């Protein structure tokens, strides 16, 4: 249970306080309304462009064997005038114009895909129900794919502009974290690191401060629970984030009664399970009692199937296409220095199952002898599990590491379902203590050949930052994030930043 902090009086906000809250809320209304108008106009233009480009490809490029009699621009022009507002209505239904969804990155892409797919089904159903409605199937499929691509592109550009505006103080909501303990500190650190969250943290409201709590960055405890009314008005707060493990049940109920339906205040509550929530939760009723369960693995059901399909769809052709390169690299490793071609590294897998990750050998056979003579290198290796200037690395090994070619044999680990193309950084059993309470999360997904750590600087980033990136990936996984990271991997590898 949490603290025994002084309870708030369970009375509604006064007229003056309600008026202040509404005025603060309205400060940002014009920003979000302007953004909404820009999004609707952009979506409208992108849908129209997608339909037009689909028509051009289908009927005007000569790529098809024949063209239907009803392929006139006038016919499809009238059709587009009807379909475009229908698709925008579908976008609204799937939540693409909700404030909580806007600027949401991969979650936004997922909703765009859902909306365009529903639009495709609408056209198919309309053609089925109305025999007189004749539409070229090629045009429909092209319109569906192009709509998804162009809408996603438009929102990507708008999101980048909005993120820049957030750095200038726009599209931000001031927030207080109610509670002051380890969970509250962890929440604050996560929010502070991701500036694109749209929250500007003011500080903590203290129930009963944990004496061992470390306050992140420049945040401080700005008041007690009984000061919430004053703090909201004084700091222009729009978001209250409850660190549930820091508060008693009575305090949380009182706060919900007071602010849960208050205009101008968004009330959010953490799960109290910050260390293990990355695996996802499931709710099931037993004897009419809703109970929350914690998943043993992060990906289940359709998510697991989609990720496996992506892995095999890319890994199988990659092994076939790259087989001549793999053979050439294996020959270079053998010619450059004596020893095995493939190095097997013992690492941690899902649910703690260990396996051997395959890599082209990049070190000489005398590596242990060299390390034994250099205590400074042993100390650096124990601290970072990497050596910036490693004398054990061979000439070919240095080249392989620079462009991550030594990791290509891990494609076979992917085919064996020991690894995934995208995932957290694989670690050895000796590294597990470094992850502390986060270690249980790391073992809920397959380690990846690439991931957030790969595209964020590889070995240049500190160990704590690597852990944070791994946890962010696990907590926020969806298939669109995997596709985004795969897209970013090639330029990251070619830049060779942090590769050693």
C-alpha positions as CSV (number, residue, x, y, z in Angstrom):
1,X,0.0,0.0,0.0
2,X,1.2,3.6,-0.4
3,X,1.5,6.5,2.0
4,X,-0.8,7.9,4.6
5,X,-0.7,11.4,3.1
6,X,-3.4,14.0,4.1
7,X,-6.5,13.4,2.0
8,X,-8.1,16.0,-0.2
9,X,-11.5,17.1,0.5
10,X,-13.9,15.3,-1.9
11,X,-15.6,18.5,-3.2
12,X,-15.8,19.7,-6.8
13,X,-13.5,22.5,-8.0
14,X,-14.8,26.0,-7.3
15,X,-16.0,28.3,-10.0
16,X,-12.8,30.3,-10.0
17,X,-10.6,27.2,-10.1
18,X,-12.8,25.7,-12.9
19,X,-12.5,28.9,-14.8
20,X,-8.7,28.9,-14.5
21,X,-8.5,25.3,-15.6
22,X,-10.7,26.0,-18.6
23,X,-8.6,29.1,-19.6
24,X,-5.4,27.0,-19.4
25,X,-7.0,24.3,-21.4
26,X,-8.1,26.8,-24.1
27,X,-4.5,28.1,-24.5
28,X,-3.7,25.0,-26.5
29,X,-7.1,24.5,-28.1
30,X,-6.2,26.7,-31.1
31,X,-3.0,24.8,-31.6
32,X,-4.8,21.4,-31.8
33,X,-7.6,22.8,-33.9
34,X,-5.0,24.2,-36.4
35,X,-3.2,20.9,-36.4
36,X,-6.5,19.1,-37.0
37,X,-7.4,21.3,-40.0
38,X,-3.9,20.8,-41.4
39,X,-4.2,17.0,-41.0
40,X,-7.7,16.9,-42.6
41,X,-6.6,19.0,-45.6
42,X,-3.4,16.9,-46.0
43,X,-5.3,13.7,-45.8
44,X,-7.8,15.0,-48.3
45,X,-5.1,15.9,-50.8
46,X,-3.2,12.7,-50.2
47,X,-6.3,10.5,-50.8
48,X,-7.1,12.4,-54.0
49,X,-3.5,12.1,-55.2
50,X,-3.5,8.4,-54.4
51,X,-6.7,7.8,-56.4
52,X,-5.3,9.9,-59.3
53,X,-1.9,8.1,-59.4
54,X,-3.7,4.8,-59.2
55,X,-5.7,5.7,-62.2
56,X,-2.6,6.9,-64.1
57,X,-0.8,3.6,-63.4
58,X,-3.8,1.4,-64.2
59,X,-5.1,3.1,-67.3
60,X,-2.5,5.5,-68.7
61,X,0.9,3.8,-68.5
62,X,0.2,0.9,-70.9
63,X,1.1,-1.6,-68.1
64,X,-2.1,-3.5,-68.5
65,X,-3.1,-5.7,-71.4
66,X,-6.6,-4.2,-71.8
67,X,-8.6,-1.3,-70.3
68,X,-12.3,-1.5,-69.4
69,X,-14.8,0.6,-71.3
70,X,-15.6,2.4,-68.1
71,X,-12.1,3.6,-67.5
72,X,-12.9,7.2,-68.4
73,X,-11.6,10.0,-66.2
74,X,-15.1,11.4,-65.8
75,X,-16.4,8.1,-64.4
76,X,-13.6,7.6,-61.9
77,X,-13.6,11.4,-61.1
78,X,-17.2,11.1,-59.9
79,X,-16.3,7.9,-58.0
80,X,-13.5,9.7,-56.2
81,X,-15.7,12.5,-55.2
82,X,-17.8,10.0,-53.3
83,X,-15.0,7.8,-52.0
84,X,-12.8,10.6,-50.6
85,X,-15.1,11.8,-47.9
86,X,-16.0,8.2,-47.1
87,X,-12.3,7.4,-46.5
88,X,-11.9,10.5,-44.3
89,X,-14.9,9.5,-42.3
90,X,-13.4,6.0,-41.8
91,X,-10.1,7.7,-40.7
92,X,-12.1,9.6,-38.1
93,X,-13.8,6.4,-36.9
94,X,-10.5,4.6,-36.4
95,X,-9.3,7.6,-34.3
96,X,-6.9,9.3,-36.7
97,X,-8.2,12.7,-35.6
98,X,-8.2,12.1,-31.8
99,X,-5.8,14.2,-29.8
100,X,-4.4,11.2,-27.9
101,X,-3.5,9.5,-31.1
102,X,-2.0,12.4,-33.1
103,X,1.8,12.6,-33.3
104,X,1.9,9.0,-32.1
105,X,4.5,7.5,-34.5
106,X,4.1,3.8,-35.2
107,X,0.7,3.7,-33.5
108,X,-0.5,6.3,-36.0
109,X,0.8,4.2,-38.9
110,X,-1.1,1.2,-37.6
111,X,-4.3,3.2,-37.6
112,X,-3.7,4.6,-41.1
113,X,-3.3,1.0,-42.3
114,X,-6.5,-0.1,-40.5
115,X,-8.4,2.9,-42.0
116,X,-7.2,2.3,-45.5
117,X,-7.9,-1.4,-45.3
118,X,-11.5,-0.7,-44.1
119,X,-11.8,1.7,-47.0
120,X,-10.7,-1.0,-49.4
121,X,-13.4,-3.4,-47.9
122,X,-16.0,-0.6,-48.3
123,X,-15.3,-0.4,-52.0
124,X,-15.4,-4.2,-52.4
125,X,-18.7,-4.4,-50.5
126,X,-20.2,-1.6,-52.5
127,X,-19.2,-3.4,-55.8
128,X,-20.7,-6.6,-54.5
129,X,-24.0,-5.0,-53.4
130,X,-24.4,-2.8,-56.5
131,X,-23.8,-4.8,-59.8
132,X,-23.9,-1.6,-61.8
133,X,-20.9,-0.3,-59.9
134,X,-18.0,-1.6,-62.1
135,X,-14.5,-0.7,-60.7
136,X,-11.2,-2.1,-62.0
137,X,-9.7,-4.3,-59.3
138,X,-6.2,-3.2,-60.2
139,X,-7.2,0.4,-59.5
140,X,-8.7,-0.4,-56.2
141,X,-5.6,-2.3,-55.0
142,X,-3.3,0.5,-56.2
143,X,-5.5,3.1,-54.5
144,X,-5.4,1.2,-51.3
145,X,-1.6,0.8,-51.3
146,X,-0.9,4.4,-52.4
147,X,-3.3,5.9,-49.9
148,X,-1.5,4.1,-47.1
149,X,1.9,5.3,-48.3
150,X,0.9,8.9,-49.1
151,X,-1.1,9.4,-45.9
152,X,1.7,8.0,-43.8
153,X,4.2,10.2,-45.6
154,X,2.1,13.3,-45.1
155,X,1.7,12.5,-41.4
156,X,5.4,11.8,-41.1
157,X,6.2,15.3,-42.4
158,X,3.6,16.9,-40.1
159,X,4.8,15.0,-37.1
160,X,8.4,16.1,-37.7
161,X,7.3,19.7,-37.9
162,X,5.2,19.3,-34.7
163,X,8.1,17.7,-32.8
164,X,10.2,20.7,-33.7
165,X,7.4,23.0,-32.6
166,X,7.3,21.1,-29.3
167,X,11.0,21.9,-28.8
168,X,9.9,25.6,-29.2
169,X,7.2,25.2,-26.5
170,X,4.1,24.5,-28.6
171,X,1.8,21.4,-28.3
172,X,2.9,20.9,-24.7
173,X,0.8,20.1,-21.7
174,X,2.2,20.8,-18.2
175,X,2.0,17.8,-15.9
176,X,2.5,16.9,-12.3
177,X,3.4,13.4,-11.1
178,X,1.4,12.7,-8.0
179,X,3.5,10.6,-5.7
180,X,7.2,10.6,-5.0
181,X,8.8,7.2,-4.9
182,X,11.0,5.0,-7.1
183,X,8.1,4.3,-9.5
184,X,7.4,8.1,-9.8
185,X,11.1,8.7,-10.5
186,X,11.2,6.0,-13.2
187,X,8.1,7.5,-14.8
188,X,9.7,11.0,-14.8
189,X,12.9,9.7,-16.3
190,X,11.1,8.0,-19.1
191,X,9.0,11.1,-19.9
192,X,11.9,13.4,-19.8
193,X,14.0,11.3,-22.2
194,X,11.2,11.3,-24.8
195,X,10.7,15.0,-25.5
196,X,8.2,14.1,-28.1
197,X,5.7,12.9,-25.5
198,X,4.1,16.4,-25.4
199,X,4.4,16.6,-21.6
200,X,6.2,19.3,-19.7
201,X,6.9,18.0,-16.2
202,X,6.6,20.5,-13.5
203,X,7.6,18.2,-10.6
204,X,6.2,15.8,-8.0
205,X,3.4,16.1,-5.6
206,X,4.4,14.4,-2.4
207,X,2.2,11.9,-0.7
208,X,5.0,10.7,1.6
209,X,8.4,11.0,-0.1
210,X,10.5,7.9,-0.3
211,X,13.7,8.8,1.6
212,X,15.8,6.9,-1.0
213,X,14.2,8.5,-4.0
214,X,16.5,10.2,-6.5
215,X,15.0,13.2,-8.2
216,X,15.7,13.1,-12.0
217,X,17.3,16.2,-13.6
218,X,16.0,19.5,-12.3
219,X,12.6,18.2,-11.0
220,X,11.6,18.7,-7.4
221,X,8.8,18.1,-5.0
222,X,6.6,21.2,-5.4
223,X,4.0,20.5,-2.8
224,X,1.9,18.0,-0.9
225,X,-1.4,16.3,-1.8
226,X,-3.4,19.0,0.0
227,X,-1.8,21.6,-2.3
228,X,-3.1,20.1,-5.5
229,X,-5.7,22.8,-6.2
230,X,-3.2,25.6,-5.7
231,X,-0.5,23.8,-7.7
232,X,-2.8,23.2,-10.7
233,X,-3.7,26.9,-10.9
234,X,-0.2,28.2,-10.1
235,X,1.6,26.0,-12.7
236,X,-1.1,25.8,-15.3
237,X,-1.2,22.0,-15.1
238,X,-3.3,20.1,-17.5
239,X,-2.1,16.5,-16.8
240,X,-2.1,14.6,-13.5
241,X,-0.1,11.4,-13.5
242,X,-0.6,9.2,-10.5
243,X,2.2,6.9,-9.4
244,X,-0.1,4.3,-7.9
245,X,2.4,2.5,-5.8
246,X,3.1,5.8,-4.0
247,X,-0.5,6.5,-3.0
248,X,-3.0,4.8,-0.7
249,X,-6.2,3.5,-2.2
250,X,-8.2,6.2,-0.3
251,X,-6.0,9.0,-1.7
252,X,-6.4,7.7,-5.3
253,X,-10.2,7.5,-4.9
254,X,-10.3,11.0,-3.5
255,X,-8.2,12.4,-6.4
256,X,-10.4,10.6,-8.9
257,X,-13.6,12.0,-7.4
258,X,-12.1,15.5,-7.4
259,X,-10.4,15.6,-10.8
260,X,-11.7,12.5,-12.7
261,X,-14.4,14.5,-14.5
262,X,-12.9,17.9,-14.2
263,X,-12.8,19.9,-17.4
264,X,-9.3,21.0,-18.4
265,X,-7.6,18.2,-16.4
266,X,-6.5,14.9,-17.8
267,X,-6.0,12.3,-15.1
268,X,-3.8,9.3,-15.8
269,X,-2.7,6.4,-13.5
270,X,0.4,4.2,-13.8
271,X,-0.1,0.5,-13.3
272,X,2.2,0.2,-10.3
273,X,4.0,-2.5,-12.2
274,X,6.5,-0.3,-14.2
275,X,9.2,-2.9,-14.1
276,X,7.2,-5.8,-15.6
277,X,4.5,-3.9,-17.6
278,X,6.5,-4.3,-20.8
279,X,5.2,-7.8,-21.2
280,X,1.6,-6.6,-21.5
281,X,-1.4,-7.3,-19.3
282,X,-4.5,-9.4,-19.8
283,X,-7.8,-8.9,-18.0
284,X,-10.0,-11.9,-17.2
285,X,-13.1,-12.3,-15.1
286,X,-13.1,-15.2,-12.6
287,X,-16.3,-15.6,-10.6
288,X,-17.3,-12.1,-12.0
289,X,-14.2,-10.6,-10.5
290,X,-11.9,-8.8,-13.1
291,X,-8.3,-10.0,-12.5
292,X,-5.2,-8.7,-14.2
293,X,-2.7,-11.2,-15.4
294,X,0.9,-10.5,-16.6
295,X,1.9,-12.2,-19.9
296,X,5.0,-14.5,-19.7
297,X,6.1,-13.2,-23.2
298,X,5.6,-9.9,-24.8
299,X,4.2,-11.1,-28.1
300,X,1.2,-13.5,-28.2
301,X,-1.4,-14.6,-30.7
302,X,-1.5,-12.5,-33.9
303,X,1.4,-10.3,-32.9
304,X,3.7,-13.4,-32.6
305,X,2.5,-14.7,-36.0
306,X,3.0,-11.3,-37.7
307,X,6.5,-11.0,-36.3
308,X,7.5,-14.5,-37.2
309,X,6.1,-14.1,-40.8
310,X,8.2,-10.9,-41.2
311,X,11.3,-12.6,-39.9
312,X,10.9,-15.6,-42.3
313,X,9.8,-13.4,-45.2
314,X,13.0,-11.4,-45.1
315,X,15.5,-13.9,-43.6
316,X,14.9,-16.7,-46.1
317,X,15.5,-14.6,-49.3
318,X,18.3,-12.8,-47.5
319,X,20.2,-16.1,-46.9
320,X,19.6,-17.1,-50.6
321,X,20.7,-13.8,-52.0
322,X,23.6,-13.3,-49.7
323,X,25.0,-16.8,-49.9
324,X,27.8,-15.8,-52.3
325,X,28.8,-13.0,-49.9
326,X,28.6,-15.3,-46.9
327,X,30.9,-17.8,-48.7
328,X,33.4,-15.0,-49.7
329,X,33.5,-13.6,-46.1
330,X,34.0,-17.1,-44.7
331,X,37.0,-17.5,-47.0
332,X,38.5,-14.2,-46.0
333,X,38.2,-15.1,-42.3
334,X,40.0,-18.4,-42.9
335,X,42.8,-16.8,-45.0
336,X,43.3,-13.9,-42.6
337,X,44.1,-15.9,-39.5
338,X,43.9,-19.5,-38.2
339,X,40.9,-20.7,-36.3
340,X,37.2,-21.4,-36.7
341,X,35.3,-19.4,-39.2
342,X,32.2,-19.1,-37.0
343,X,32.3,-17.9,-33.5
344,X,29.6,-19.1,-31.2
345,X,28.6,-16.7,-28.4
346,X,26.5,-18.0,-25.6
347,X,23.6,-15.5,-25.0
348,X,20.2,-15.3,-23.3
349,X,17.0,-16.1,-25.2
350,X,13.3,-16.0,-24.5
351,X,12.3,-17.0,-20.9
352,X,16.0,-17.4,-20.0
353,X,16.8,-20.2,-22.5
354,X,20.4,-19.8,-23.6
355,X,21.6,-20.4,-27.1
356,X,24.7,-19.9,-29.3
357,X,24.5,-16.8,-31.5
358,X,26.5,-17.2,-34.7
359,X,29.1,-14.6,-35.8
360,X,32.0,-14.6,-38.2
361,X,35.1,-14.8,-36.0
362,X,36.8,-11.4,-35.7
363,X,39.5,-12.2,-33.2
364,X,42.7,-14.1,-33.3
365,X,43.3,-17.3,-31.4
366,X,45.7,-15.6,-29.0
367,X,43.0,-13.2,-27.8
368,X,42.9,-14.5,-24.2
369,X,46.7,-14.2,-23.9
370,X,46.6,-10.6,-25.1
371,X,43.8,-9.8,-22.6
372,X,45.7,-11.5,-19.8
373,X,48.6,-9.0,-20.2
374,X,46.4,-5.9,-20.2
375,X,44.6,-5.3,-16.9
376,X,43.3,-1.9,-18.2
377,X,41.5,-3.7,-21.1
378,X,40.0,-6.3,-18.7
379,X,38.6,-3.5,-16.6
380,X,37.1,-1.7,-19.6
381,X,35.6,-5.0,-20.8
382,X,34.1,-5.7,-17.4
383,X,32.5,-2.2,-17.4
384,X,31.2,-1.9,-21.0
385,X,31.4,-5.5,-22.4
386,X,33.1,-3.8,-25.4
387,X,36.6,-2.5,-26.2
388,X,36.9,0.6,-28.3
389,X,40.5,-0.3,-29.4
390,X,40.6,-4.1,-29.1
391,X,44.1,-5.5,-30.0
392,X,42.5,-9.0,-30.3
393,X,40.6,-8.1,-33.5
394,X,42.1,-9.2,-36.8
395,X,42.4,-7.1,-40.0
396,X,39.4,-8.7,-41.6
397,X,37.6,-8.8,-38.3
398,X,37.9,-5.0,-38.0
399,X,36.3,-4.5,-41.4
400,X,33.5,-7.0,-40.6
401,X,32.7,-5.2,-37.4
402,X,32.8,-1.8,-39.0
403,X,29.9,-2.7,-41.3
404,X,28.3,-5.3,-39.1
405,X,29.0,-8.0,-41.6
406,X,30.2,-10.3,-38.8
407,X,26.5,-10.6,-37.7
408,X,25.2,-12.0,-41.0
409,X,25.4,-15.6,-39.8
410,X,22.7,-14.7,-37.2
411,X,20.2,-15.0,-40.1
412,X,20.4,-18.7,-39.3
413,X,19.6,-18.0,-35.7
414,X,16.5,-16.2,-37.0
415,X,15.5,-19.2,-39.1
416,X,15.9,-21.4,-36.0
417,X,13.6,-19.0,-34.0
418,X,16.3,-18.2,-31.5
419,X,16.6,-14.6,-32.7
420,X,14.5,-12.0,-34.6
421,X,15.6,-9.5,-37.3
422,X,14.6,-6.7,-34.9
423,X,14.7,-6.9,-31.1
424,X,16.7,-5.9,-28.0
425,X,20.5,-6.3,-28.0
426,X,21.5,-9.8,-27.2
427,X,23.4,-10.2,-23.9
428,X,25.5,-12.9,-22.3
429,X,24.4,-14.5,-19.0
430,X,27.1,-12.5,-17.2
431,X,25.4,-9.2,-18.2
432,X,22.1,-10.1,-16.7
433,X,22.9,-8.4,-13.3
434,X,23.5,-5.1,-15.1
435,X,19.8,-5.0,-16.1
436,X,18.7,-5.3,-12.5
437,X,14.8,-5.2,-12.3
438,X,14.6,-4.8,-16.1
439,X,16.1,-8.2,-16.8
440,X,12.8,-10.0,-16.5
441,X,11.5,-7.9,-19.4
442,X,14.5,-8.5,-21.6
443,X,13.8,-12.2,-21.7
444,X,10.2,-11.8,-22.9
445,X,11.2,-11.3,-26.6
446,X,13.8,-12.7,-29.0
447,X,17.0,-10.7,-29.2
448,X,17.5,-9.0,-32.5
449,X,20.2,-8.6,-35.2
450,X,19.2,-4.9,-35.3
451,X,17.2,-2.7,-33.0
452,X,17.0,0.7,-31.4
453,X,20.5,0.4,-30.1
454,X,21.8,-0.3,-33.7
455,X,20.2,2.8,-35.2
456,X,21.0,5.0,-32.2
457,X,24.8,4.9,-32.3
458,X,25.6,1.2,-31.4
459,X,28.6,1.1,-29.1
460,X,28.9,4.9,-28.7
461,X,25.9,5.0,-26.4
462,X,26.4,4.2,-22.7
463,X,25.3,1.0,-21.1
464,X,22.4,2.5,-19.2
465,X,21.2,4.1,-22.4
466,X,21.3,0.7,-24.1
467,X,19.1,-0.8,-21.3
468,X,16.6,2.1,-21.7
469,X,16.4,1.6,-25.5
470,X,15.8,-2.1,-25.0
471,X,13.0,-1.5,-22.6
472,X,11.4,1.2,-24.8
473,X,11.4,-1.3,-27.7
474,X,9.8,-4.0,-25.7
475,X,7.2,-1.7,-24.1
476,X,6.2,0.0,-27.4
477,X,6.6,-2.9,-29.9
478,X,4.4,-3.1,-33.0
479,X,5.1,-4.3,-36.5
480,X,5.4,-0.8,-37.7
481,X,8.2,-0.1,-35.3
482,X,10.0,-3.2,-36.7
483,X,9.6,-1.9,-40.2
484,X,10.8,1.5,-39.3
485,X,13.9,0.1,-37.6
486,X,14.7,-2.1,-40.5
487,X,14.4,0.9,-42.8
488,X,16.8,2.9,-40.6
489,X,19.4,0.1,-40.2
490,X,21.1,0.3,-43.6
491,X,22.1,3.9,-43.4
492,X,23.1,3.4,-39.8
493,X,25.4,0.5,-40.8
494,X,26.8,2.5,-43.8
495,X,27.7,5.4,-41.5
496,X,29.5,2.9,-39.3
497,X,28.9,5.2,-36.3
498,X,29.8,3.5,-33.0
499,X,31.0,0.3,-34.7
500,X,34.0,-1.3,-33.1
